[in-house]
Every structure is written in structure tokens, then in C-alpha cells.
């Protein structure tokens, strides 16, 4: 199963992680604590780790990975509000 990883510098990584988990937690299984979270989506699993940046790791099907990345990218930017994110 392919894995994609991104480091997202943000002013408040824990806040962004909580917002994403809360958003998807209404439909999908979510695990969350102060430093990390995991969301089980139909396309695969998304793990989040908060340090000085938000690290996002995606595990999913190779065919769906491009779409999975796009969905996660869109949601990260939407949850960030006015903050401009650089997703590496």
C-alpha cells in the first residue's frame, strides 16, 4: 500500500489537526489526542502528527492516491481559513 507524506508549516498545527478530525469525525472513525490523530477514510488512512509543523501521512490504494492527496489538500486549506499553507 503506497504512502504519501507531507510537512505543513502552520501557526497552530494542533488546532488544524483538531478541526480536520472534528470535521471528518461525523462520518468516519477518528482517533485523536493532543499530539496525533488518525482518520479512517474510504480512500485510506490519514495520520496526523503535531510538532512544530503538522505532518500528514496518507496510506491508501495506488490508483486512488492522487485523488486522496487532492481531497486532503483541499480540506487542509479550507480548515486553515485565512492562513496560507505551503504543503511540502
Steps between C-alpha positions, in 0.01 A plus 500: 500500500657832395568774752519875442638739760486880527632752749272800540643804677216674684466743787297247701537137384293359790205726416506400133522130596203533739290678236568230241425218742181669619389565141547140386404350835132544416525236225815296558689336790745745659765464770632821656721612785705816560786411261359261244191389320384237251203503265378186322358615167368283216810593293739401778633604837628842581733551795583841645788591730550839664849629570615842384320412174204278416617176343239325289548140387260327261478123448274388219447325172747598224220577253319727743810672645491806266134565590569430869780760498273756335216445748735537796669807347162667441384431855826620656476830314133545584554428871798740511267791422696815417838339569688416179639147518805367321455123477832328433 
